[in-house]
Amino acid sequence: MTGDDFGRLIYLVLLATVIAGYFLLSHRRRLGQVAQQAAIWGLIFIGVIAGFGLWSDIRNDVAPRQTVFADENRIEVPRAPDGHYYMTLRINDVPIRFVVDTGATDVVLTRDDAEKVGIDPQSLQFFGEAHTANGAVRTAPVRLDVVELGPVTDRNLRAFVNSGEMRESLLGMAYLNRFERIEVVRDRMILTR
């Protein structure tokens, strides 16, 4: 600890003592209630510090994320708490979150995601049809200029924009089949190219 750090510590201790002393003197008739409130705020403060300190340990359980091993052209995707696999791809340099759907044939973008990557949904012609769990929906074919997943880059990828409501874009087999190997090991999907 340097001299400046030690001086700051002394200043903070004196400041805290003055504030606590003033607070206790001004509320001396209700010291029991003041002590109870101070204990509650102290526990809240300790809880916040503990949560912040433990975040690195619990982060993967709360918000699992894909891991890229660039030197091996391998991507590991953890299974989310809802049982699905989610991947974030950069399309035209814009990060888009997909739900991996091995039952889907194609890559299907929501209208919002299409707009984010520079496709105007109003100018599309929805003449295709896809059969989903919610019934038939109209689709419009598009080409994605650049699709990046870690070290893997694909160009001019065929995809579709859904005319209906979808919560998230779907990453189907048209993209997944570009990988040499797809395996599911326990709670991780591993893609290798």
N, C-alpha and C positions, 0 to 999 in steps of 0.2 A: 504494500500500500504506500503510495507516494505521499508527500507532505500535503499536496492539494487535496487528495482523496481524504486524508485524515482530517483536514480542516473542514471539508464539506460534511463529513460525518459528525463532527462536533457541532457544527451549525445546525444540522437536522435534528440532532438529539436535543439541543437547547430549544429549538423552535417547537418541537413536539412536547417538551416539558412545559413550556409557557402556555401552549394551547390547551394541554390537558389540565394544567393547574387552573387556568381561567374557567374552563368548563366545569371542573369539580367545585370551585368556589361559587360559581353562579348557580349551581344546582345542588347545593349542599343539603337542602331539605329533602331532596328526592334521590339520595345516593343509591338506594336499592334499584330504582328504575333505571338510573343512569348506568349502573354496573351491568344490568341485564341487556340494555341496548348496546353498550360497548362490547359485551361478549358476543352478541349476535353479529355485529359488524366485523368483529375480529375473526369469527368463524367464516363469514362470507369472504373476507380478505384471504384467509388461509386456503379456502376452497378454490378461489380463483388462481392463486399461485400454484397450488397442487395441480389443477387442471392444465395450466400452462406448462408446468414442468413435465407432466406425463403425456402431453400431446404427441410427442414423437413416438411414444410406445403404443398409443391407442389409435393413431391416425389411420393405419391400414385397416383397422376394424370398422371405424366410423366412415371413412371415405377412401375405399380401396382405389388404387391408381395403377395404370399400366406401366410396365417397366420395359425400357428399351435397352437391348444389348447390341449396340451398333457394330462392334467388331465381329459379332457372330451373325448379324442380320436376323436377330431373334427378338420377338416381342412377347412378353408374358403379361397376360391380362387376368387379374383376380376376379373371382365370382363375387358379385355385389350381394349385399344382404338379402335382396329380393330374388336371388337365384339366377339373375341374368348376367351376361358379360357385356360391359360397355367399353368402347374404344373411342379415343379422340383422334381424328385424322385432320390434317391440315389440307383444306381444299382451297386452291387459289390463295394460299397463305392465310386462310381464316380457319381457326380451330372449330371443328364441328363434332359434337358428341353423337355417337351411333350406338344403338343396341345391336349386338351381334345376333343375327337370326339365321341359323343354318337351315331353317325351313323356307326361307325366302330365296327366290332365284336371283334377284337383282339388287342393286343398290338403289334405295328409294329415299329421296329427300323430302322433308316437309316443305311446305311453301315458304315458311319463315327461313329455314336453313338455305333454301335455294336463293332467296333474296340476299342473305348474308354473303354468299359466295359470288354474287354479281349476276345472278339469273333473274330476269324480270318475270315473275309468275303470270302477270297479266298478258304478256306477249306469247305465252305458250299455247299450243293446241293440244288439248287433252283428248286424244283419239284412241289411246290404248286402254286396256282394261286389265286390272289385277284382281285376283280373288284372294281375299283376306279372311281372317276369322270373323270379321264384322260384315262380310259380304263383298260384293263387287265394287271397285272404285275405279275412277277414270285416272289415267296417267298420261304424262307428256314425256317423250324421250328428250334427253339432253346429253351433252358431252362435257365432262369435267376436265378442264385443261391440265391441272397439276393436282395429284393426290399424293400426299406424303404421310407415311407412318414411320416415324423414327428415320432410319437410314434408307428406307424403301421408298422409292418414288415411281409413280406411274403417271403416264400422260395420256390424254385423250380417252379417259375412261367413260364407258357408256353407263348412264344412270337414268333414273326416272324421277319425276316430281309428281307427288300424289296430289290429286285435286281435293281430296277429303281432309278431314282432321286427323292428324297423327300427333302423338305426344313427342316422339323422337324419330329421327331418321333411322332407317334400317340398313344394316350392312349384311347383304346376302352373299350367296355362294359365288356370284359373278366376280366378286372381289376376293373372297377367301380362297377360291381355286387358283389364284395367282401364286399362292405360297406352295412350296415343295411339301411342306409337312404341317399338319394341324393336329395337335393332340390335346387332350384334356387329362390333366394329372391332378387328382383330388379336386382342389378348388381353384385351379389355374388353367387357362387356355394358353397354349404355347404355339406361336406361329413362327415358322422358320422358312427363310427364302434362300 
